[in-house]
């Protein structure tokens, strides 16, 4: 959906540029903006879905098997929604730090530690 809008905008503006490098820079800029918008929309949708699961957990009395099943179904539905896409550059930048933190938490839990 956004891709076609980006292409149309790029073609309209193409005539205003004197060189192909200016046009290439414009296309790159549109691609970056498109990626930011799509990531933001994905984050918003994921946040709404997570809030819905939390509300369901609070709404139902979890002492009955039927209500527990409802909450489990809701959690499964949430897990099936598309995840937030993380740009490759950001993932690569934070990967070592995230892995180090995950290993530290896993080690503390395996040695009887508490959650952090």
C-alpha positions as CSV (number, residue, x, y, z in Angstrom):
1,X,0.0,0.0,0.0
2,X,2.7,2.5,1.0
3,X,5.0,1.2,-1.7
4,X,2.8,2.4,-4.5
5,X,2.4,5.8,-2.9
6,X,6.1,6.0,-2.6
7,X,6.6,5.1,-6.3
8,X,4.0,7.7,-7.4
9,X,5.6,10.4,-5.3
10,X,9.0,9.6,-6.6
11,X,7.9,9.7,-10.2
12,X,6.1,13.1,-9.7
13,X,9.2,14.6,-8.2
14,X,11.6,13.0,-10.6
15,X,11.3,15.9,-13.2
16,X,12.4,18.4,-10.6
17,X,15.9,16.9,-10.2
18,X,18.8,17.6,-12.6
19,X,20.8,14.4,-11.9
20,X,20.1,10.7,-11.3
21,X,22.0,10.8,-8.0
22,X,19.5,13.4,-6.6
23,X,16.7,11.1,-7.7
24,X,18.4,8.1,-6.1
25,X,18.8,10.1,-2.8
26,X,15.1,11.0,-2.9
27,X,14.1,7.3,-3.5
28,X,16.3,6.3,-0.6
29,X,14.7,8.9,1.7
30,X,11.2,7.8,0.7
31,X,12.2,4.2,1.5
32,X,13.5,5.2,5.0
33,X,10.3,7.2,5.7
34,X,8.2,4.3,4.6
35,X,10.0,1.9,6.8
36,X,9.6,4.2,9.8
37,X,5.9,4.5,9.2
38,X,5.4,0.7,8.8
39,X,7.4,0.0,12.0
40,X,5.3,2.6,13.9
41,X,2.0,1.2,12.7
42,X,3.2,-2.4,13.5
43,X,4.2,-1.3,17.0
44,X,0.8,0.4,17.5
45,X,-1.1,-2.7,16.5
46,X,1.0,-5.0,18.7
47,X,0.5,-2.7,21.6
48,X,-3.3,-2.7,21.2
49,X,-3.3,-6.5,20.9
50,X,-1.2,-6.8,24.1
51,X,-3.5,-4.4,26.0
52,X,-6.5,-6.6,24.9
53,X,-4.9,-9.7,26.3
54,X,-4.1,-7.9,29.6
55,X,-7.7,-6.7,29.8
56,X,-9.0,-10.2,29.2
57,X,-6.8,-11.6,31.9
58,X,-8.2,-9.1,34.4
59,X,-11.8,-9.5,33.2
60,X,-12.1,-13.2,33.7
61,X,-12.1,-15.1,37.0
62,X,-9.3,-17.6,36.5
63,X,-10.6,-20.1,39.0
64,X,-12.7,-21.9,36.3
65,X,-11.3,-24.0,33.5
66,X,-13.5,-22.3,31.0
67,X,-12.1,-18.9,31.8
68,X,-8.6,-20.1,31.8
69,X,-9.2,-21.6,28.3
70,X,-10.6,-18.2,27.1
71,X,-7.4,-16.4,28.3
72,X,-5.2,-19.1,26.7
73,X,-7.0,-18.7,23.4
74,X,-6.6,-14.9,23.6
75,X,-2.8,-15.3,24.3
76,X,-2.5,-17.7,21.3
77,X,-4.4,-15.2,19.1
78,X,-2.0,-12.5,20.2
79,X,1.1,-14.6,19.5
80,X,-0.2,-15.3,15.9
81,X,-0.3,-11.6,15.1
82,X,2.7,-10.3,13.2
83,X,5.6,-9.2,15.3
84,X,7.1,-5.7,15.2
85,X,9.7,-5.6,12.5
86,X,13.1,-4.4,13.7
87,X,15.3,-2.9,10.9
88,X,18.4,-5.1,10.3
89,X,20.8,-2.2,11.1
90,X,19.2,-1.7,14.5
91,X,19.2,-5.5,15.2
92,X,22.8,-5.8,14.2
93,X,23.8,-2.8,16.4
94,X,22.1,-4.2,19.5
95,X,22.6,-7.9,18.9
96,X,25.7,-8.5,21.1
97,X,24.3,-6.4,23.9
98,X,20.9,-8.3,23.8
99,X,22.6,-11.7,23.7
100,X,24.9,-10.9,26.6
101,X,21.9,-9.8,28.7
102,X,19.9,-12.9,27.7
103,X,22.8,-15.2,28.7
104,X,23.2,-13.4,32.1
105,X,19.5,-13.8,32.8
106,X,19.4,-17.5,31.8
107,X,22.5,-18.2,33.9
108,X,21.0,-16.5,37.0
109,X,17.7,-18.5,36.5
110,X,19.5,-21.8,36.1
111,X,21.4,-21.2,39.3
112,X,18.3,-20.7,41.3
113,X,18.3,-16.9,40.9
114,X,15.2,-14.7,40.7
115,X,13.8,-13.0,37.6
116,X,15.4,-9.6,36.7
